[in-house]
Amino acid sequence: EFPKAVTEEMIRNATVVVSLKRNLELPPRIVGPRYDVWDLIDPDAVGLDGVRQTCEQIRIRVTGLLKSLGVAQG
């Protein structure tokens, strides 16, 4: 896939807005959604092992996020 622009409409409809890196440009903060910054390693900057580690960190954090929101997994 490829990066997609985040719109104000997307944020207005979100419960949580997650940025994978600090200082990424997002539309102005909108009251309502929770904002999290995970600050993960850029997969383009590391080898295959680094990509795997980043993927694992995303999996762990998404699982934790879903649990914190009370979303059933399965």
C-alpha positions in Angstrom: 0.0 0.0 0.0 1.0 3.6 0.2 0.5 6.5 2.7 -2.9 8.2 2.5 -3.7 11.7 3.5 -5.6 12.1 6.8 -8.6 14.4 6.4 -10.5 16.3 9.0 -13.6 14.2 8.2 -11.6 11.0 9.1 -10.6 12.5 12.4 -14.1 13.7 13.2 -15.4 10.2 12.8 -12.6 8.6 14.8 -12.5 7.4 18.4 -8.7 7.3 18.4 -6.1 8.9 16.1 -2.8 7.1 16.1 0.3 8.7 14.7 3.2 6.2 14.1 5.8 8.9 14.3 6.2 12.1 16.2 5.8 15.4 14.3 3.8 13.9 11.4 1.5 16.5 9.9 -2.1 16.0 10.8 -5.1 18.3 10.4 -5.6 20.6 13.3 -6.6 18.9 16.5 -10.3 18.3 16.8 -12.1 17.8 20.1 -13.4 14.3 20.6 -10.9 11.7 19.5 -8.1 10.4 21.7 -4.7 11.1 20.2 -1.8 8.6 20.6 1.7 8.8 19.3 3.5 5.4 19.0 6.8 6.8 17.6 7.9 3.6 15.8 11.0 2.9 13.8 10.5 3.8 10.1 10.6 0.5 8.3 12.3 2.1 5.3 15.3 2.9 7.5 16.0 -0.6 8.7 16.5 -4.1 7.3 14.0 -7.0 7.3 14.5 -7.7 11.0 13.7 -4.1 11.8 10.6 -4.3 9.7 9.5 -7.5 11.5 10.1 -5.8 14.9 8.0 -2.8 13.8 5.2 -5.1 12.6 5.3 -6.9 16.0 5.2 -3.6 17.9 2.2 -2.5 15.8 0.4 -5.8 16.5 1.0 -5.5 20.2 -0.1 -1.9 20.4 -3.2 -2.5 18.3 -4.2 -5.4 20.5 -3.7 -3.2 23.6 -5.7 -0.3 22.0 -8.6 -2.6 21.2 -8.6 -4.0 24.7 -8.5 -0.5 26.2 -11.5 0.4 24.0 -13.4 -2.7 25.1 -13.5 -4.1 21.5 -13.8 -7.9 21.3 -11.0 -9.6 19.4 -11.3 -12.8 17.6 
